[in-house]
C-alpha cells in the first residue's frame, strides 16, 4: 500500500518570500501524485498533479512541484507567497485503483 | 461541467443519535465515489469507496456505513453516533486518478 509523509506540520513564511513544502511517498511503482490546498472549513482544491512526463509540473496560483524518483519526493514550491496562500496543504499519492493516500498536511502561516 | 454537492455543511448531534450525510455528483456517469474523514490536526482517512451502485468497500472498521442507492448518490450513515465520530467528512468523486472534493460536513457529536 502507498503512504505519504509530510515532515513539516507547520511553516511560517513572510509575505513575498519563497515557500517549499516537502512530501515523501512510498509506492512500488510510478505513482500518481497530487498537491491539494484546503482553506479553513472548506473542501480540498487541487493545486497540481503528476502522472508522467516532465518531472516539473506547474499548477494553479503560481505553484509548482518537482517529482524526484530517486528521492521518492514531490515537493511543492512557490517563489513569492501571498497572504492568501495561508492554508493547509496536503500531498497525496494514488495507485492504479485510484484510491488516494494523504499526508497529515502542512499548515502555512503567512506573516506580513 | 461536473459538480459535487455535500450536505449539510455543519451538524451537531447527540451521542447515540443516527446520522445521514448525503453527497451527489452532477455532470458525470458511473463515477468512483469516496468518503473521507479528517480529524482535527490530522490528514484525511479514507472510510469508504464505491465503484458502482450497491458496491461499497470499507477501508477501516468503524461505527459508520455507506450506501450508494443511485449512480451519483453516496450516503454516509450511522445508527448510533459516538463521540469519536466527530470530525470533518469529505465526499469525493473521480473518473480517473484525480479526485474532486465536496465542501465537507463538520460533524460534532455532543
Interface residues (C-beta under 8 A of the other chain):
Chain A: X4 X6 X32 X34 X36 X41 X42 X43 X44 X45 X46 X49 X51 X90 X94 X98 X99 X100 X101 X102 X103 X104 X105
Chain B: X6 X32 X34 X36 X42 X43 X44 X46 X49 X59 X90 X92 X94 X96 X97 X98 X99 X100 X101 X102 X103 X104 X106
